Amino acid sequence: MLLGLFLLFNCLIQAQCFPVKDFYVSTSEIRNFLRDRLLPSCLSYSDVDLVHRTFPFKVDFNSSSSTKTSAKTDGYGNIISMNIINEEYLPLSISCFTRLHSLHVEGTRFPTFYFHVPMFVRHLSSSLTDLVIKNTSFKELLDTIGKFRHLETLVMTSADLHSVPDSIGELSSLKTLQLSDNSLSAIPSTIIKTSCLTTFDINNNKKLQSIQTLNGHPNLMTLFADNCSIEDIPMDLPQLVNLYMRNNKIHDVSKIYTLGNGTDERKNFDFRKNSIRYLTPFIRRVKNLCYLNLDYNKLDVLPMDIYEVKTLKHLWIRKNNFENETINEMKMNMVNTTIWA
């Protein structure tokens, strides 16, 4: 039985399964084995000793570079930040680092089932504030991510992520969420519960057609949503100041005046490469609009209300359907605005 369990673990970690005669274990047996046998006695060793004993690769403790495998300790020898870069897999013994604040895993296999291991969830959820996972096939973020309530930054990019669980809304401290370069088709409605969230990056999710679940988010300030398949802009985001929605399928921006209406900060809205045919007269109601990019759309006229937007410093309208006469008229009436046509 013990040999079989070791073989199963090797299969899960290295994805190198092979048949074993008469081999069978239950889920509970696997869980108990992972808990009792694969995880070392954390109290028996210092964090640095655990690395030397259980990590199958070298960790540089003299550098905190994010471009190579390295770690940083505090004055008591506790590992507080770790970068695992281009290694074979993330060792489960990382569960022992109870003071770990920052974990960056890139180009390294991060087994999804770790989020089912009680010690991994219990120890790391109590300390982690920054979790970065890049360039590794993760596919599914498990519900237990909701237990990591001290997380302020969660980055999962180029992770082949197909879905995000509803428990994402339980991350009450989350300020920055990056889910770019994945295969997401939806954002759960519980995202609105992440009331501390100020920056959200969902660039390059080609299957994503809607971000309306963000509507009404109280504190979102910056939204990156380039290169998706989104058809409508979000609305009722009172603190939004930076919106990037380039290369989507947007045709209607009539609710633009509901964006950033709770702050006087300068607004930067970028709708390059969409299918916008009409700009609402309510553009005049956008507070302190400074930068508006409408390049590569299908506009042939702008409402005269645009002349009332005295805060507008730069307006991009290249590669649309404007007549030269229309462009010249705009330039005459918007002398304080640099128009790129």
C-alpha positions in Angstrom: 0.0 0.0 0.0 2.8 2.4 0.9 4.6 1.8 -2.4 1.3 2.4 -4.3 0.8 5.6 -2.5 4.3 6.8 -3.4 3.7 5.9 -7.0 0.4 7.8 -7.0 2.0 10.8 -5.6 4.8 10.6 -8.2 2.1 10.5 -10.8 0.3 13.5 -9.5 3.4 15.6 -9.2 5.2 14.6 -12.3 2.3 13.5 -14.5 4.3 10.3 -15.3 1.7 7.6 -14.5 2.2 3.9 -15.2 0.0 0.9 -14.4 0.5 -0.9 -11.1 -1.1 -4.3 -10.7 -3.9 -4.5 -8.1 -3.4 -0.9 -7.1 -6.3 0.9 -5.5 -6.5 3.6 -2.8 -9.4 5.8 -1.7 -9.5 9.5 -1.6 -9.4 9.6 2.2 -6.3 7.3 2.1 -4.6 9.7 -0.3 -5.5 12.7 1.9 -4.2 11.0 5.1 -1.0 9.9 3.4 -0.3 13.4 2.1 -1.0 14.8 5.5 1.0 12.3 7.6 3.7 11.0 5.4 4.6 13.4 2.6 4.7 16.6 4.7 7.6 16.6 7.1 7.4 17.5 10.8 7.4 21.2 10.3 8.4 21.9 13.9 11.5 19.7 13.7 13.4 21.9 11.2 13.9 25.6 10.5 12.5 26.9 7.2 16.0 27.0 5.7 16.7 23.4 6.8 13.4 22.3 5.3 14.4 23.8 1.9 17.7 21.9 2.0 16.1 18.6 3.0 13.0 18.6 0.8 13.4 20.8 -2.2 14.8 19.0 -5.2 16.5 22.2 -6.5 18.7 24.9 -5.1 17.3 28.1 -3.6 19.4 31.3 -3.5 19.0 32.9 -0.1 21.3 35.8 -1.0 19.0 37.2 -3.6 15.3 38.1 -3.8 15.3 38.4 -7.6 12.0 37.5 -9.2 13.8 36.1 -12.2 15.4 33.1 -10.5 14.6 30.7 -7.7 15.3 32.5 -4.5 14.0 33.3 -1.0 14.2 35.9 1.7 14.1 35.4 5.4 13.3 37.6 8.3 15.5 38.2 11.4 14.3 35.0 12.9 15.1 32.7 10.0 11.5 32.4 8.8 11.1 32.5 5.0 8.9 35.4 4.2 9.1 35.5 0.4 10.0 32.9 -2.2 10.3 32.8 -6.0 10.2 29.4 -7.7 11.2 30.0 -11.3 11.4 27.4 -14.1 11.7 24.4 -11.8 10.1 21.0 -12.2 7.4 21.4 -9.6 6.5 23.2 -6.4 7.3 21.0 -3.3 4.5 20.4 -0.9 6.8 21.1 2.0 6.2 24.8 1.3 3.1 24.2 3.5 5.4 24.5 6.5 6.4 28.1 5.9 3.9 29.8 8.3 5.4 33.3 7.9 5.4 33.2 4.1 4.0 36.5 2.8 4.9 36.4 -0.9 5.0 33.4 -3.2 5.9 33.7 -6.9 5.7 30.5 -9.0 6.6 30.8 -12.7 7.2 28.2 -15.3 6.9 25.5 -12.6 4.2 22.8 -12.1 1.9 23.9 -9.3 -0.4 20.9 -8.6 -4.0 22.1 -8.2 -4.7 19.4 -5.6 -2.5 21.2 -3.1 -5.5 23.4 -2.5 -7.2 20.3 -1.0 -4.3 19.6 1.4 -5.4 20.9 4.9 -2.0 22.0 6.0 -1.3 23.8 2.8 -4.5 25.8 3.0 -4.3 26.3 6.8 -0.7 27.5 7.0 -0.4 29.6 3.8 -3.9 31.2 4.1 -2.9 32.6 7.4 0.1 34.5 6.1 0.1 35.0 2.3 -0.5 38.5 1.1 0.8 38.1 -2.5 0.4 35.0 -4.7 1.7 35.0 -8.2 1.4 32.0 -10.6 2.6 32.5 -14.1 3.2 30.3 -17.2 1.9 27.0 -15.7 -1.2 25.0 -16.6 -3.6 25.5 -13.7 -6.9 25.3 -15.5 -9.1 25.6 -12.4 -8.9 27.8 -9.3 -10.4 25.8 -6.5 -13.0 27.0 -4.0 -10.4 26.9 -1.1 -8.8 30.0 -2.6 -11.6 31.9 -0.6 -9.8 30.9 2.6 -6.8 33.1 1.7 -8.4 36.2 3.1 -5.1 38.1 3.7 -4.3 38.1 0.0 -3.9 41.6 -1.3 -2.5 40.6 -4.7 -3.5 37.5 -6.7 -1.9 37.0 -10.1 -2.7 34.0 -12.3 -1.5 34.8 -15.8 -0.8 32.4 -18.7 -2.1 29.6 -16.4 -4.7 28.1 -18.9 -7.3 29.1 -16.4 -10.9 28.2 -17.5 -12.9 29.3 -14.5 -12.9 31.3 -11.3 -14.9 30.1 -8.3 -17.5 32.1 -6.5 -15.3 32.0 -3.4 -13.2 34.7 -5.1 -15.7 37.1 -3.4 -14.4 36.0 0.0 -11.0 37.6 -0.5 -11.9 40.6 1.6 -8.4 42.1 1.5 -7.8 41.8 -2.3 -6.6 45.0 -3.9 -5.1 43.7 -7.2 -6.4 40.8 -9.3 -4.6 39.8 -12.5 -6.1 37.0 -14.7 -4.7 37.9 -18.1 -3.8 35.5 -20.8 -6.2 32.7 -19.8 -9.3 31.0 -21.2 -11.9 32.6 -19.0 -15.4 32.9 -20.4 -17.1 34.5 -17.4 -16.4 36.5 -14.2 -18.4 35.3 -11.2 -21.0 37.7 -9.8 -19.3 37.5 -6.4 -16.5 39.6 -7.6 -18.5 42.6 -6.5 -17.9 41.5 -2.9 -14.2 42.2 -3.2 -14.7 45.7 -1.9 -11.0 46.5 -1.5 -10.3 45.6 -5.2 -8.9 48.7 -7.1 -7.1 47.1 -10.0 -8.4 44.2 -12.2 -6.6 42.9 -15.3 -8.4 40.4 -17.6 -6.5 41.2 -20.8 -6.3 38.5 -23.5 -9.2 36.3 -22.5 -10.6 35.7 -26.0 -13.6 33.8 -24.8 -14.8 36.5 -22.4 -17.9 38.3 -23.8 -19.2 40.1 -20.8 -17.9 41.9 -17.7 -21.3 43.1 -16.5 -20.8 41.2 -13.2 -18.5 44.2 -12.3 -21.4 46.6 -12.5 -21.7 48.5 -9.2 -18.3 47.6 -7.8 -17.7 50.4 -5.2 -13.9 50.9 -5.4 -12.5 49.6 -8.7 -10.2 52.3 -10.1 -8.3 50.6 -13.0 -9.6 48.0 -15.4 -7.6 46.3 -18.1 -9.8 44.3 -20.6 -7.9 44.4 -23.9 -8.1 41.7 -26.5 -11.3 39.9 -25.3 -14.7 39.5 -27.0 -16.6 42.0 -24.8 -19.6 43.6 -26.3 -20.6 46.2 -23.7 -18.7 48.4 -21.3 -19.4 48.1 -17.6 -21.4 50.7 -15.8 -21.9 52.2 -12.3 -18.3 52.1 -11.3 -18.0 55.3 -9.3 -14.2 55.2 -8.7 -13.1 54.1 -12.1 -10.4 56.4 -13.6 -8.5 54.1 -16.0 -10.4 51.9 -18.5 -8.6 50.0 -21.3 -10.9 48.0 -23.5 -8.9 47.9 -26.8 -9.7 45.3 -29.5 -13.1 44.0 -28.3 -16.5 44.0 -29.9 -18.0 47.1 -28.3 -20.5 49.0 -30.2 -22.3 50.9 -27.5 -20.8 53.3 -24.9 -24.0 55.0 -23.9 -23.4 54.3 -20.2 -20.0 55.9 -20.1 -21.2 58.7 -17.9 -21.8 56.2 -15.1 -18.0 55.5 -14.9 -15.9 57.5 -12.4 -18.8 59.7 -11.4 -17.8 59.4 -7.7 -14.3 60.9 -8.1 -12.8 64.1 -9.6 -9.6 62.2 -10.6 -8.5 62.5 -14.2 -10.2 59.9 -16.5 -8.4 57.9 -19.1 -10.7 55.8 -21.4 -9.3 53.8 -24.2 -11.7 52.1 -26.7 -9.3 51.5 -29.6 -10.2 48.9 -32.2 -13.9 48.3 -31.5 -17.1 48.8 -33.5 -18.4 52.0 -32.0 -20.7 53.9 -34.4 -22.1 56.4 -32.0 -20.9 58.5 -29.0 -23.5 59.5 -26.5 -24.2 63.2 -25.8 -23.8 62.2 -22.1 -20.1 62.2 -22.7 -20.3 65.7 -21.3 -21.2 64.3 -17.9 -18.0 62.3 -17.5 -16.2 64.0 -14.6 -12.7 65.3 -15.5 -12.3 63.3 -18.8 -8.8 63.9 -20.0 -7.9 61.2 -22.4 -10.3 59.5 -24.8 -9.1 57.1 -27.5 -11.6 56.2 -30.2 -9.1 55.1 -32.9 -10.1 52.3 -35.3 -13.9 52.4 -34.8 -16.8 53.2 -37.1 -17.6 56.8 -36.1 -18.5 59.4 -38.7 -19.6 62.1 -36.4 -19.3 63.1 -32.7 -22.1 64.9 -30.7 -21.7 68.6 -30.3 -21.7 67.9 -26.5 -18.1 66.9 -26.8 -17.3 70.6 -27.1 -18.5 71.0 -23.5 -15.9 68.7 -22.2 -13.4 71.4 -21.3 -11.1 69.0 -19.4 -10.3 66.8 -22.4 -6.6 67.1 -23.2 -6.2 64.4 -25.9 -8.7 62.9 -28.3 -7.8 60.1 -30.7 -10.2 59.5 -33.7 -7.9 58.0 -36.3 -9.1 55.3 -38.7 -12.7 56.2 -38.4 -15.1 57.5 -41.1 -14.8 61.3 -40.5 -14.9 63.7 -43.3 -12.0 66.3 -43.3 -14.6 69.1 -42.9 -15.9 67.4 -39.7 -12.4 67.0 -38.3 -11.5 70.7 -39.0 -14.7 71.8 -37.3 -13.8 69.8 -34.2 -10.4 71.3 -34.1 -11.8 74.8 -34.4 -14.2 74.2 -31.5 -11.8 72.3 -29.3 -8.7 74.5 -29.2 -7.5 73.2 -25.8 -7.7 69.6 -27.0 -5.0 67.8 -29.0 -6.9 65.9 -31.6 -5.2 63.0 -33.3 -7.1 62.4 -36.6 
